[in-house]
């Protein structure tokens, strides 16, 4: 599957990456290789394979759902540079 430099730029913007021209070109090639391997998976005949949710028949262990630690919220945010009570304030990143 061909990957354009515009695709690379879009992915870099979403990941907040600053890429040089060499990095853009390298990433384009790497993404094309990855997508090529994924396309190969679609060629595998899985029609005779039964669908499974897990490959292990061992049931998940069940335990009582209870709080096992003390409330230390104030202690955990004590060193935060900007907070409101026990909530952390962070810069807005959405446009």
C-alpha positions as CSV (number, residue, x, y, z in Angstrom):
1,X,0.0,0.0,0.0
2,X,1.6,3.3,-1.0
3,X,2.1,5.9,1.7
4,X,2.5,9.5,0.7
5,X,4.5,12.2,2.4
6,X,1.2,13.8,3.2
7,X,0.2,10.7,5.1
8,X,3.5,10.8,7.0
9,X,2.9,14.5,7.8
10,X,-0.6,13.8,9.1
11,X,0.6,10.9,11.3
12,X,3.5,13.1,12.6
13,X,1.1,15.9,13.4
14,X,-1.2,13.5,15.3
15,X,1.8,12.1,17.3
16,X,3.2,15.6,17.8
17,X,6.5,14.7,16.1
18,X,8.8,17.1,14.4
19,X,10.4,15.3,11.5
20,X,13.3,16.3,9.3
21,X,13.1,15.6,5.5
22,X,15.3,12.5,6.0
23,X,13.1,11.2,8.8
24,X,10.0,11.8,6.7
25,X,11.4,9.7,3.9
26,X,12.6,7.0,6.2
27,X,9.3,6.8,8.0
28,X,7.4,6.6,4.7
29,X,9.4,3.5,3.7
30,X,9.0,1.9,7.1
31,X,5.2,2.5,7.0
32,X,5.0,1.0,3.5
33,X,6.9,-2.1,4.7
34,X,4.7,-2.5,7.8
35,X,1.5,-2.2,5.7
36,X,2.9,-4.6,3.2
37,X,3.3,-7.2,5.9
38,X,-0.3,-6.6,7.1
39,X,-1.5,-7.0,3.6
40,X,0.2,-10.4,3.5
41,X,-2.0,-11.5,6.4
42,X,-5.1,-11.0,4.3
43,X,-3.8,-13.7,1.9
44,X,-3.8,-16.4,4.6
45,X,-6.7,-18.8,4.3
46,X,-8.4,-18.9,7.7
47,X,-11.7,-20.3,6.5
48,X,-11.1,-23.6,8.4
49,X,-10.0,-21.9,11.6
50,X,-12.6,-21.7,14.4
51,X,-12.9,-18.2,15.9
52,X,-11.6,-18.0,19.4
53,X,-11.6,-15.3,22.1
54,X,-8.6,-16.8,23.8
55,X,-6.0,-19.5,23.1
56,X,-5.8,-20.6,26.7
57,X,-8.7,-22.6,28.3
58,X,-7.7,-21.5,31.8
59,X,-10.4,-19.3,33.5
60,X,-9.4,-16.0,34.9
61,X,-8.9,-16.0,38.6
62,X,-11.7,-14.4,40.6
63,X,-11.1,-12.4,43.7
64,X,-13.1,-10.1,45.9
65,X,-13.3,-6.6,44.5
66,X,-12.2,-4.4,47.4
67,X,-9.9,-1.4,48.0
68,X,-6.6,-2.5,49.4
69,X,-4.7,0.8,49.7
70,X,-5.3,3.9,51.6
71,X,-6.4,7.2,50.1
72,X,-3.1,9.0,49.3
73,X,-4.3,11.4,46.6
74,X,-3.0,14.5,48.4
75,X,0.4,12.9,49.0
76,X,0.6,11.8,45.3
77,X,0.0,15.3,43.9
78,X,2.0,17.2,46.5
79,X,4.9,17.8,44.1
80,X,2.8,18.8,41.1
81,X,3.6,22.2,39.6
82,X,0.0,23.2,39.0
83,X,-3.0,21.6,40.7
84,X,-6.5,22.2,42.0
85,X,-6.9,20.1,45.2
86,X,-6.1,16.6,44.1
87,X,-6.6,17.3,40.4
88,X,-3.6,18.1,38.1
89,X,-3.8,21.0,35.7
90,X,-2.1,20.4,32.4
91,X,-1.8,22.6,29.3
92,X,-4.5,22.3,26.6
93,X,-3.3,20.2,23.7
94,X,-6.4,20.0,21.5
95,X,-6.9,22.5,18.8
